[in-house]
């Protein structure tokens, strides 16, 4: 132990990495205990840590997160021993990548406990090579002439210049946005995974993230600890390093332990699909009801992910009646979340009662209720605006509409319907949101007719239609009469349009923006809605549609 502790008092030169006496000392000590010995050395030559490993490897504990900016290295180089004539291992190189070390070097030790060969490697700037690092030629232990300090400074200078270039590019195209690498891990066909990543990219754009790169890995079985293998994780780390991304966004729902493990290994922000959707909902919630529902969904997502970070203040109760272990900080946090969820549920219950009263009033007026449903960004709000002349928020992004909007649609024959726009659906909608938005989705339960709006121009239109049908079935709404509307038909090529209509012969092609196809849609709504009686040509003369003032029915 005293010999190991003395290693901390040495000063290791940048030129050559060590003196000949220091090399002999390391080799003799490593051979004497039959274990690898590692030194993390700063740029002034001072060891910041001495690591005693096993015979075949060393384990580097968690390091401080200083100097972890774009274009910067750790400021530490690793010098360690190998007890055989073995070059740098995959684990050595992975550690260099994950920890962004200045360099990594292995000094081999022969059977006579003497140093023999020096192997070393360092990272490379993204523009310099397709490889993330460079392996230097092995050198005799007493003939190493590399200046490791100057090498690290030059490398960091190059990385900094490339980082400034990336920042300038990002500022030009995506001002103020975080850069993220999208990751999809699944056993699905690659084409499906790419389509899923396209949707994740659209979600990221809506949330304010700029996509730096994307990584796909097909696996037979998901790694329960990291969701993917250590080797692939190292590749993703390289991609993030080269693109300047600070976030890894997974197209999977990650377990709390997986998020924690990934964050510890990569030292990057880890997000999953559910977190991203919850964040989008939080950004877009405008009304009191929407904000409450989003908050409840976030709390339910957070509740099982609360973990105790340390022992500080772990016992908060004391004195008379509070002797013993008391209530831990973690338990208090969980209790507060449960109490807040209970209060939100009570408020939402009141909102549901008021909405139920409003629905009962509309029902008492004898007006049929027609609800617009469909995949997010299919054009439901645009169709509502076109049909009723309203100015409901309609943007070309996912989940622009969260709160239900109700308008009155009046026809020339003095017939009226209540037209309702609801939150859009998405595949694998988080269960926390499904439960939280129950108050919103209850608007669909009172519908007499559902108008399912699909984006006909989307390449995944079939999957989106199927996803909406599955969600309606899960909500028990599949028994309500439904009209399928193929929106954005003006973007369709003739051949593709014929093929799509052959799959869904009852679908109605429309363009909500150009108003093409609205007359057949209105005719079908009049025919299917429970008015009683038939539909005459007078019902749909001209545009045949107008509405009350926008605040007529809220």
N, C-alpha and C positions, 0 to 999 in steps of 0.2 A: 504493500500500500504506500509506503514511503517513496518507493521508486516511481510509482505511478504519479503520486502527488508532485514529485520533483519535475515531471514533464511540464507542469503548469508554469514553472519558473523560467523555462527556456524562451529564447527569442529565435524564431525560425525565419531565415532570410527569404525574401521573395525570389531572388535569383537562385535557381536550383532547387528551391523548396526546403532545403535543410543543409546543415553542415555534415561532413562525413562522420564526425563524432556523434551527432544526433541520430544519424541513420543507424549506426552500430548500436546505440543505446536502445532505440526502438525495436530493432530486430532481436537483440538479446532478451529484452524484457518480454516481448511477445512470444518468443520461443520458450522462455522459461515458464510461462503460465499456460502455454498452449491455447492462447486466445488471441483473436485479433484485437489490436489497439488502434483507436482512431483519434485524431486531433482536429478540431475545428479552429482554424487559425484566421485571425483578422488580417487586414492589409498592413498593419504595423508589425506583423510577425508574432503577435501575442496569442497563445492558445486561449480561447474562450471556453472550451470544454474538452475534457478528456473522456473518451468512451471506451470501456472495456466490454468487448462483445463475446461471441462464442467462437468456436474453432472455425466455423464456416462463414461467419458474417457478423455485422454489428447492427445495432438498432439505434437510430438517431432520435432522441426524444423531441417533443414539441419545442420549436424555437420561437423567440420573440418575433413579432410581426413588424419590426422596424425595417425601414428601407424597402418596403414592399410596394413600390409605386411602378407605374408604367415606365419601362426603359431602365429599371434599376435591378441590380443583382443583390444577393444577400449580404455581400461584403465579407463572406467567410469562404474559405476553401477547405476541403476535406483531404487530409493525409492519413491513410491507414495502412495497416499491414495485411498481407496475405501469407498464410503459412504453407503455401505451395506455389509452384510456378504457374499461377493462374492469373490471367488478365482481368481487367475490370469486368465485373459481373453485370447482368441485366439489372439486378437490384441496386448496384452502385450507380448506374446511369439513371435509373428511375429516381433515386434519391436526389441526384443532381438536378433533374428536371423539376420535380415537385417542389424542392426547396429553393430552386434558383441559386444554387451555389456558384461561386466564382469558378471553381474547377473541382475535380475529384482526382485523386492520385492514389495508386496502390503500390506499396513497396513490398516485393516478394522476399520471403525469408527461406534460406535453404536449411538442410538438416543439421548443419554446423552452427545454426543460430546466427548466421551472417547475412547481411543484405545482399540482394542479387540483382533484381531488375526493377525498373520504375515504369509503371503504366500510368498514363494520365489522359484526361479528356476535358473539354470545356464546351459550353453552349455556343451556338452560332446565331447570328442575326437572321431573321426570317428571309431577307433578300439575298443572303450570301449562299444559301444552299437549300435543297429540299430536305436534307437531313437536319434534325434539330441540334445535333452536337457533332464535334470533331474528335476522333480518337487520334492522339499523337502517337508516332512510332515509339515502340518500347526502347528504352535506353538503359545502358549499364548504370547501376546505382550511383557510381562515382563519376559519371560523365553527363549528368543532367545539366543542361544549360538554359532551360526555359525560365524566363522571368515571369513568374506567376502573377505578381502584383501589376506589372505593366500590361500583361495580357488581359487581366480583368478590367483595368481602367479603359483600355482601348475598346474592349467588347462592350462595356457599359456605355461608352460614348457613342458607339454605333447603334446600340439598342435605343438610346435616348433620341438620336436623330430620326430613327425609323418611327419611334413612338410619337414624335412631334408631327411627322408626316401623316401618320394615321389619325392623329387628333385633328390636324388641319382638314383631312379628307372627311372625317366625321362631322366637323363643324360646318363644312360646306353642304353635306347631304343630310345629316341628322343632328342638327344643332341641339346641344344639351341632353342628348339621349345616352343612356347606358348601353354598352355593347354586350351582347349575350351570344353564347354558342348554344344552338339547339341540339338536343340529344334525344334519340328515340331508340329504345331497347325493347325488342319484342321477338316473338317467333312467327309473326305474320309475314306474308310475302313482302318483298322489298317495295313493290309498287304501292301497296297499301301504307307502308311506313312513310314513304315519301309524301303521299297525299296527306297523311296525318301531320307531318311536319309542315306542310304548306298551311294547314289550318292553324297550327301552333304559331307559325310566323305571322299570320294575320292577327292572332290574339296578342302576340308580342307587340306588334305595331300599334294596336289599339291601346295597350297598356303604357306605351311610351318607350319601349325597348327597341333598339336597332339590332338587327340580326347580323352578327359578324361572320358566322360560319354555321354549318350543320353537320352532325355526325350521326350515322345510322349503324346499328349493330344488331344482326340477327343472332339470337341465342336459343338453344333448346330449353335452357332453364335459367331463370333470372338469379343472379348472385344475391343471396339474402342480405349480405353485409354492405356491398357497394353497388348493387344492381347490375354491375358489369365487372369484367375482370380487371386486375391491376394493370395489365399491359395496355388494354384499351383505354383505361383511365389515364395512363401516362400519355397516350396519343392525344387524348382530349386536352390534357394540360398543355401539350405542345401547341395545339390549335389555338387555345385561349391566349397563350403567351405570344404567339405570332400575330394574332389579330388584335391584341390589346384588350380583349374582353375581360370583364370582371365578374360575369355571371354565367352560370351553367343552368340552362332551362331544360328540364326533362319533360318529355311527353308522356310521362307516367305519373301515377300518384305514388309518391315515395313514403315509406314508413318513417316515423320520427328518428329511429336509429340510423336509417340510411342517410337522411339529411345530415345528421350529426357526423357520421363517419366520412361522408363526402366532403363536408366543409373542413374537417380536420386535416384530411389528406391533401386537398387541393388548395386550401386557404382562399377559396373563391366563394361568392354568394351562390347558394343553391336554391333554386325554385322548382316547384313541380307544376303540373298543369292546373291542379286545383287551386293552388295559391294564386296563380296568374288570373284565373277566372274570378276568384273572390276579389282580387285587387281591381279588376276592370269594373265589377259590379259596384265596388266602393267608390270608384271615380265617377260613375254614371248615375248613382242614386241621387235623385233631386228632392223627392217628397219625403215627408216624415215616415210614411209607411215603407218606402224603399230603403231608407237609411236603417230603419229598425231591422228589417229582414236581412240586410247585408251584415249588420253587426252580429245578429244572432248566428248567421252562417259562419262568420269568422271565429266567433267564440267557440262554436262546436268543433270547428277544425282545430283550434288551438288547444282545447281542453286535454286531449290525450297526448299532446306533444309537450306539455309542461314537464320539465325535468329540473331537478335540483342541481344548480351549478356549483355550489360550494357549501361549506358548513357555516358560513357567516350568518348570524341571526337565525339559526335553525330552530331555536327554542325561544318563543316570544312571550309565553305566559309564565307567571311566577307568583310568589306570595301566597297568602291564604286562599285556599280553594284552587290554586294553580300549581301546586307542587308536582314534581315528577317531570316526565318528558315534555309535557305541554303540546302545543299545536305547532307543527313545523311551518316554515314560510311557504313551502310547496303546497301544503294542505290549505293554508289560508288563501293562496292564489286560486286554487281549484274551487274552494267554497265561494269565493267572490264571483267567479265565473258562473257557477251554478245559480247564485242569487240573481245575477244580472240577466241570465237567460230566462229565469222565471219571471222577472219584471217585464222583459221584452215580450214574452208569450202573453202576459196579461194585456199589455198595450195592443198587441196584434189581435188579440181576441176581441177587444173593443172595436178595432178598425173593421174586423170581419163582420161584426154585428151591424155596424153602420152601412157597410157595403151590402150586406144581406137585405137591410131595410130598403136601400136604394133599388136593389134588384127586384124586391117585392113590389115597389112602387111602379117600376117599369112593367113588371108582369101584370099588375092590376090594370095598366093602360091597354093591355092586350096587344102589345107590340112584339113581334118576333125578335129574338136576339140572335145576331149573326156575329160570330167571333173569328177573327183572323189568327191563324196559327201557322207555324212553319219554322224552318231553320233560321238561325240568326243571320241577318244581312240578306234575306231573300227578297226584301222589298215590301214588307207588310205595312210599315208606316207610310211609305210613298203611295201605296195603293189606297190607304185610308185617306190621305190628303187629296188624291186625285178624285176619288169617289165623292167626298163630302166637301171639298173646297177648304179644308182645314189647313193649319200650318203647324202640325205636330212635328217635332224634331225628327228629321229623317237624314241620316248620314251614311256614307259608304264605308261603314266600319261595323265591327261585331258588337252586339249588345248596346247599341245607341239608345234603345228603348227598354226601360225596366218596368215602369209603372203602367198599369192598364189605362187606356184612353178610350172614352166612349163618346160616340157622336150619333146623331140622328140622321138617317138617310131617307129622304122623302122622294116619292115618285109622282109623275103627273096625274096618276089615277087616284091621288090622295091616299096612297098606301105608304106606310112607313115601316122601317126596321131600325133596330138599335145595332149599330156597328161598333164592335169592340176590338181594339188592338192590344195584344199582350206581349209579354217578354218572349224573345226568341229562344228556341231550343238549340241544343248542341249535343253531339254524341258524347256519351259518358258524362252527362251533366252531374256534377258533384252532388252526392246525396245530401250534404249539408244545405245546399241551395234548394234542392227539391223540397225539403221539409220547410225551410225558412220561407220560401215563396209560395207556400200553400195558400196564403191569403190572396195572393195575386192570381194563382191558377184556379181558385174557386170561381173566378169570373167565367171560366170555360164550362163549369158544371151546369150553369143555368142557360147555356147556349142551346138554341133550337137547331142551329146549323153551323157547322165549322167550314170555313174557307181555308183550306191548306195551301199556302203560298210556297212555291218552290222556285229556286233560281235555275231556270232551264239552261242558262249559259255556263253554269258551273260544271267542271269536269267530274265532280263527285256528286252530281245531282241524284243519282240512284241511291247512293249510300245515305244522302241527306234525307230523302223521302222515307227511306226505311227507318232511319234513326227517329224521325218525328213520329212515325207510326208506332214504334216501340214505346216511346215516351207516353203517347196517348193511351196505349194499352196499359202501361204501368199505372197511369192515373185513373184508369177505369172510364176513359172517355171515348173508347173505340166504338161504342154503340150509337153515338150521336151521328146523324147524317152528315156527310162530308163532301165538299166539292174540291177537286184538285185543280189548282190554277198554276200554269207554267208562266211565270213572270219573266221579264227581260227577253221576250221572244224576238225583239228586234236585233238582238246580238247573235241569233242562231243562224247557221247555214241551213239551206233548204234540205239537204240530205239528212243532216243530223236531226233536224226538226221532225222529219217524217219517221225516222227510226224511234225517236222518243215518244211520239204520239202513238206509234204501233204498240209500244209497251204499255201505255196508259191511254187507251182509246177514249175514255170519258173525260180526259183533261181538257181544260180550256186555255189556249195560248193567249196571253195578253202582254202589253207593255204599259206599265203604270205611268211611265214618264211621257210616252208619246200618245197615250190613251187608246192605242190600237187594241181591239178585241174586248173593250169594256161592255159594249151592247150585249154580246152573247153571255158575258158573265152576269150582268144585271138581270137578263132574261132568266138565267138558270137560278139565281137567288130568288126571284119572284116566284118561279115555278116550285122550288123546293121548300121555301119558308112556309110555315103553317098559317097562311092567310085565310085559306078557303077560297074556292073559285079559281078560275083559270087566269091566264095572262093574255092580254090583248096587245095588238101592235101599238096602241096608244100609250101603253105602260112604258114603252122604251123609245118614244119618238125623240129624234135628235140625240142629245147627250142624255136626256131623261133623268138627270140626277142633280140634286142640290141639297143643302142642309140648313139647319138652324144656325144661329151664331155659335162660334166655337165653345162658348161657356154655357150653352143650353143644357147640356147633360154632362156633368163631371162625376 
